[in-house]
Amino acid sequence: MKFRQMNKMLKPKIISFLQIKTLAYSSLGGAVFLFLGLPIPLLIGPMLGCLVAALIGFRLKGFDKISILMRTVLGVAIGSTFTPEILSEIGQLGASLIIIPLFLLVVCAVGYFYFKFLGFDTGTSYYGSIPGGLVEMLVFGDKAGANVRALSLIHATRVLIIMLVVPFVVTTIWDIDLTRPPGVHINQVPILEIGLMIFAAITGWRLAVLLKVPGATILGPMVLTSILTLTDLIHFRPPVEFIWGAQFFIGLGVGIRYSGVTGVEVRQYILSALGYCLLLGFVSLLFVFVVVGLLDTSPMDTLLAYLPGG
């Protein structure tokens, strides 16, 4: 009997029933978005599926290790866009790039004083105002003694609103079809390049962790992939199957942040975050209009560049 209990304790649990249910909610959300032909269905659908389930009161559980791997795919996808053609255009975008630090400074200042005005402590106000990666803000905020639950809901709401609003703005104003596959299928990508992408994802991530780079899961793979792309070793983006998987688990990861949310937390944290999103939208649009007016840049590209998404 004791041996059986010990064997059960040592046996690794691959997936829990709670995770299976979370997958079901996410899949249902994705299926609804696919059926309705809505933009980025495998990102927004799972996110809203988990959000609705959480607000109903169902418990949710994410996939931490898989989510980390999926973020490395995102880093590879970004890095693969750094082609020589893109680099040749950086000179034209130089002035716009110089303005971005000022934009971030204004966003953080507005957010900090907004949260302080609402009664949040200094640590929560500071890390709640920074439009950085959700996981990184929670880690840094926890070390600073901030309210981690508040930070989790504030940043999840920020990311949620951006993911919901921006795709519809882009499709409505510029008639961009966001329901199309974001690239080519896996059978169209050379096996050697797939191997290089996997190498860049894992190696870039681990090197960034060793160097203590913030956002290591994205920045590490992004930098290494950009090097491989600029040296003419990678010519494709990650296959759509990889991108779809990353979208699904990133959307799920945002949605589960609302698991166990209470009425008090909705009033204190989520409503405060919605107000912050309105301020962010105002600041972003202000900078977009100024940059487009002064530098004659593409309105859509400028909007995407000045989104406080993290």
C-alpha angles and dihedrals in degrees: 000000000000090000090052092050092048091048090051091051093049094045108098116237107229097193133354127225088245090057090049090055090048089053089051093053091047093047091049090052091048092048092052092051091047092049092049093045093236122164121276092359097180092054105038096032097060090041093055092040090059092041093055091045091051093048090050087055104256117144117240136196127192135211105249099181094044091047090055091053091047091054089055087057088055090052091051091048091053093044092051090063092064095098125157087256091058092047091052088060095052091087089060091050096045096105091048091050090052090056094054095078089053089050091052091048092053092046092051093046093049091046095047095052091042093056092041089053089054091054102258118147121256097259094048092045092050099046092036090058097052112094093216135127113310096231094045093050090052092050095047092041092052091053089051092052095251125153099270095192090053091048091049093054095040094053094038089054092048092052091042094054093046092049091048100043106035099056091053091047091051094047094045101045102031100025093232114167106228094173093074120099110273094234140331130322123263094255089061095056118082111251091232091058091048087054091050090050091052089047091050092047097051100033094043091050095048093046091050090050091051090050090047093236113172112244090020095169091063107024096048096053090040094056095043093046091049089054091050090047095049091048089056095247096114121045102163138063116239111287116271090248089063092045092049091050091050092048092050097052094039089053090046090049092056094045096052091059086081093057111129093009114167132209090252091053091049091054097040104036113015096045089047089051091051089054089050090051090056090053091047091051091051094048092045094050091047091055092043092054092046095048094045091047096047101036103026092230125163108283094218095046090047092050091052091046093053098047112120091222103131 
